[in-house]
Amino acid sequence: MKAAELRGMTLDQLEEELLKLKKEQFNLRFQAASGQLENTARVRQVRRDIARIKTIAREKRAGQAQKG
């Protein structure tokens, strides 16, 4: 997921996306542990997307704090 796409989302949308990715990360870890994981690169991709969402959400919250 691109950072530009994420910046266009609201904080609520970012939180929903974060929840979805965390569930996917759990499932990927479960698949890896049971030896059923086919796309190992997806684990890294999801982890980076989670970090990207957290960073952008933090930036948005900091921007709101400066305005208010």
mmCIF file of the C-alpha atoms, coordinates in Angstrom:
data_MODEL
# 
_entry.id   MODEL 
# 
loop_
_atom_site.group_PDB 
_atom_site.id 
_atom_site.type_symbol 
_atom_site.label_atom_id 
_atom_site.label_alt_id 
_atom_site.label_comp_id 
_atom_site.label_asym_id 
_atom_site.label_entity_id 
_atom_site.label_seq_id 
_atom_site.pdbx_PDB_ins_code 
_atom_site.Cartn_x 
_atom_site.Cartn_y 
_atom_site.Cartn_z 
_atom_site.occupancy 
_atom_site.B_iso_or_equiv 
_atom_site.pdbx_formal_charge 
_atom_site.auth_seq_id 
_atom_site.auth_comp_id 
_atom_site.auth_asym_id 
_atom_site.auth_atom_id 
_atom_site.pdbx_PDB_model_num 
ATOM 1  C CA . MET A 1 1  ? 0.000   0.000   0.000  1.00 0.00 ? 1  MET A CA 1 
ATOM 2  C CA . LYS A 1 2  ? 1.329   3.401   -0.959 1.00 0.00 ? 2  LYS A CA 1 
ATOM 3  C CA . ALA A 1 3  ? 1.833   6.161   1.585  1.00 0.00 ? 3  ALA A CA 1 
ATOM 4  C CA . ALA A 1 4  ? -0.073  8.592   -0.633 1.00 0.00 ? 4  ALA A CA 1 
ATOM 5  C CA . GLU A 1 5  ? -3.157  6.348   -0.465 1.00 0.00 ? 5  GLU A CA 1 
ATOM 6  C CA . LEU A 1 6  ? -2.905  6.206   3.309  1.00 0.00 ? 6  LEU A CA 1 
ATOM 7  C CA . ARG A 1 7  ? -2.501  9.954   3.714  1.00 0.00 ? 7  ARG A CA 1 
ATOM 8  C CA . GLY A 1 8  ? -5.845  10.422  1.963  1.00 0.00 ? 8  GLY A CA 1 
ATOM 9  C CA . MET A 1 9  ? -7.623  8.316   4.592  1.00 0.00 ? 9  MET A CA 1 
ATOM 10 C CA . THR A 1 10 ? -9.186  9.540   7.817  1.00 0.00 ? 10 THR A CA 1 
ATOM 11 C CA . LEU A 1 11 ? -7.941  8.353   11.207 1.00 0.00 ? 11 LEU A CA 1 
ATOM 12 C CA . ASP A 1 12 ? -10.913 5.987   11.485 1.00 0.00 ? 12 ASP A CA 1 
ATOM 13 C CA . GLN A 1 13 ? -10.137 4.452   8.107  1.00 0.00 ? 13 GLN A CA 1 
ATOM 14 C CA . LEU A 1 14 ? -6.489  4.064   9.102  1.00 0.00 ? 14 LEU A CA 1 
ATOM 15 C CA . GLU A 1 15 ? -7.511  2.283   12.301 1.00 0.00 ? 15 GLU A CA 1 
ATOM 16 C CA . GLU A 1 16 ? -9.743  -0.103  10.320 1.00 0.00 ? 16 GLU A CA 1 
ATOM 17 C CA . GLU A 1 17 ? -6.930  -0.846  7.874  1.00 0.00 ? 17 GLU A CA 1 
ATOM 18 C CA . LEU A 1 18 ? -4.521  -1.387  10.758 1.00 0.00 ? 18 LEU A CA 1 
ATOM 19 C CA . LEU A 1 19 ? -6.893  -3.880  12.376 1.00 0.00 ? 19 LEU A CA 1 
ATOM 20 C CA . LYS A 1 20 ? -7.293  -5.728  9.078  1.00 0.00 ? 20 LYS A CA 1 
ATOM 21 C CA . LEU A 1 21 ? -3.528  -5.944  8.587  1.00 0.00 ? 21 LEU A CA 1 
ATOM 22 C CA . LYS A 1 22 ? -2.927  -7.141  12.142 1.00 0.00 ? 22 LYS A CA 1 
ATOM 23 C CA . LYS A 1 23 ? -5.423  -9.956  11.589 1.00 0.00 ? 23 LYS A CA 1 
ATOM 24 C CA . GLU A 1 24 ? -3.668  -10.849 8.346  1.00 0.00 ? 24 GLU A CA 1 
ATOM 25 C CA . GLN A 1 25 ? -0.301  -10.773 10.122 1.00 0.00 ? 25 GLN A CA 1 
ATOM 26 C CA . PHE A 1 26 ? -1.622  -13.173 12.755 1.00 0.00 ? 26 PHE A CA 1 
ATOM 27 C CA . ASN A 1 27 ? -2.893  -15.540 10.067 1.00 0.00 ? 27 ASN A CA 1 
ATOM 28 C CA . LEU A 1 28 ? 0.420   -15.378 8.205  1.00 0.00 ? 28 LEU A CA 1 
ATOM 29 C CA . ARG A 1 29 ? 2.356   -16.170 11.383 1.00 0.00 ? 29 ARG A CA 1 
ATOM 30 C CA . PHE A 1 30 ? 0.021   -19.080 12.039 1.00 0.00 ? 30 PHE A CA 1 
ATOM 31 C CA . GLN A 1 31 ? 0.546   -20.390 8.488  1.00 0.00 ? 31 GLN A CA 1 
ATOM 32 C CA . ALA A 1 32 ? 4.308   -20.019 8.814  1.00 0.00 ? 32 ALA A CA 1 
ATOM 33 C CA . ALA A 1 33 ? 4.336   -21.962 12.075 1.00 0.00 ? 33 ALA A CA 1 
ATOM 34 C CA . SER A 1 34 ? 2.295   -24.786 10.572 1.00 0.00 ? 34 SER A CA 1 
ATOM 35 C CA . GLY A 1 35 ? 4.366   -24.866 7.370  1.00 0.00 ? 35 GLY A CA 1 
ATOM 36 C CA . GLN A 1 36 ? 1.530   -23.780 5.090  1.00 0.00 ? 36 GLN A CA 1 
ATOM 37 C CA . LEU A 1 37 ? 2.832   -20.321 4.165  1.00 0.00 ? 37 LEU A CA 1 
ATOM 38 C CA . GLU A 1 38 ? 3.361   -20.008 0.425  1.00 0.00 ? 38 GLU A CA 1 
ATOM 39 C CA . ASN A 1 39 ? 4.205   -16.318 -0.028 1.00 0.00 ? 39 ASN A CA 1 
ATOM 40 C CA . THR A 1 40 ? 6.861   -15.562 2.579  1.00 0.00 ? 40 THR A CA 1 
ATOM 41 C CA . ALA A 1 41 ? 7.407   -12.050 1.228  1.00 0.00 ? 41 ALA A CA 1 
ATOM 42 C CA . ARG A 1 42 ? 3.878   -11.124 2.297  1.00 0.00 ? 42 ARG A CA 1 
ATOM 43 C CA . VAL A 1 43 ? 4.936   -11.274 5.966  1.00 0.00 ? 43 VAL A CA 1 
ATOM 44 C CA . ARG A 1 44 ? 7.473   -8.506  5.399  1.00 0.00 ? 44 ARG A CA 1 
ATOM 45 C CA . GLN A 1 45 ? 5.041   -6.511  3.271  1.00 0.00 ? 45 GLN A CA 1 
ATOM 46 C CA . VAL A 1 46 ? 2.321   -6.603  5.931  1.00 0.00 ? 46 VAL A CA 1 
ATOM 47 C CA . ARG A 1 47 ? 4.762   -5.654  8.681  1.00 0.00 ? 47 ARG A CA 1 
ATOM 48 C CA . ARG A 1 48 ? 5.910   -2.612  6.708  1.00 0.00 ? 48 ARG A CA 1 
ATOM 49 C CA . ASP A 1 49 ? 2.336   -1.600  5.881  1.00 0.00 ? 49 ASP A CA 1 
ATOM 50 C CA . ILE A 1 50 ? 1.481   -1.725  9.590  1.00 0.00 ? 50 ILE A CA 1 
ATOM 51 C CA . ALA A 1 51 ? 4.451   0.512   10.392 1.00 0.00 ? 51 ALA A CA 1 
ATOM 52 C CA . ARG A 1 52 ? 3.491   2.892   7.583  1.00 0.00 ? 52 ARG A CA 1 
ATOM 53 C CA . ILE A 1 53 ? -0.087  3.191   8.864  1.00 0.00 ? 53 ILE A CA 1 
ATOM 54 C CA . LYS A 1 54 ? 1.083   3.784   12.434 1.00 0.00 ? 54 LYS A CA 1 
ATOM 55 C CA . THR A 1 55 ? 3.484   6.497   11.274 1.00 0.00 ? 55 THR A CA 1 
ATOM 56 C CA . ILE A 1 56 ? 0.883   8.328   9.200  1.00 0.00 ? 56 ILE A CA 1 
ATOM 57 C CA . ALA A 1 57 ? -1.720  8.077   11.983 1.00 0.00 ? 57 ALA A CA 1 
ATOM 58 C CA . ARG A 1 58 ? 0.798   9.552   14.432 1.00 0.00 ? 58 ARG A CA 1 
ATOM 59 C CA . GLU A 1 59 ? 1.549   12.397  12.014 1.00 0.00 ? 59 GLU A CA 1 
ATOM 60 C CA . LYS A 1 60 ? -2.174  13.140  11.610 1.00 0.00 ? 60 LYS A CA 1 
ATOM 61 C CA . ARG A 1 61 ? -2.712  13.163  15.383 1.00 0.00 ? 61 ARG A CA 1 
ATOM 62 C CA . ALA A 1 62 ? 0.265   15.495  15.845 1.00 0.00 ? 62 ALA A CA 1 
ATOM 63 C CA . GLY A 1 63 ? -1.130  17.792  13.145 1.00 0.00 ? 63 GLY A CA 1 
ATOM 64 C CA . GLN A 1 64 ? -4.491  17.939  14.891 1.00 0.00 ? 64 GLN A CA 1 
ATOM 65 C CA . ALA A 1 65 ? -2.824  18.713  18.227 1.00 0.00 ? 65 ALA A CA 1 
ATOM 66 C CA . GLN A 1 66 ? -0.963  21.692  16.704 1.00 0.00 ? 66 GLN A CA 1 
ATOM 67 C CA . LYS A 1 67 ? -4.169  23.096  15.211 1.00 0.00 ? 67 LYS A CA 1 
ATOM 68 C CA . GLY A 1 68 ? -6.178  22.679  18.386 1.00 0.00 ? 68 GLY A CA 1 
# 
